[in-house]
Amino acid sequence: MTGIDERTAANMDVALEEVFAGLPHGGDHESRKHVAKKLIQSAKQGNVTLDGLRAVAREASQQLLTRRSA
């Protein structure tokens, strides 16, 4: 899969918003950008389901927390 269809884009948007929902102003730009890049990479590899993209978003946000605490 090389392109991202509307449904996949909507799923990516939901996953991104959910992972940052509890943060002030929806999270900072760099963090959102990192997670969005991971979502795009995953979607282009064929991971297009909402549950699959949620998992990618959670993992990417966890990577950010791990980096900051190190």
Stockholm file with secondary structure:
# STOCKHOLM 1.0

chainA/1-70         MTGIDERTAANMDVALEEVFAGLPHGGDHESRKHVAKKLIQSAKQGNVTLDGLRAVAREASQQLLTRRSA
#=GR chainA/1-70 SS CCSCCHHHHHHHHHHHHHHHTTSGGGSCHHHHHHHHHHHHHHHHTTCCSHHHHHHHHHHHHHHHHHHHHC
#=GC SS_cons        CCSCCHHHHHHHHHHHHHHHTTSGGGSCHHHHHHHHHHHHHHHHTTCCSHHHHHHHHHHHHHHHHHHHHC
//
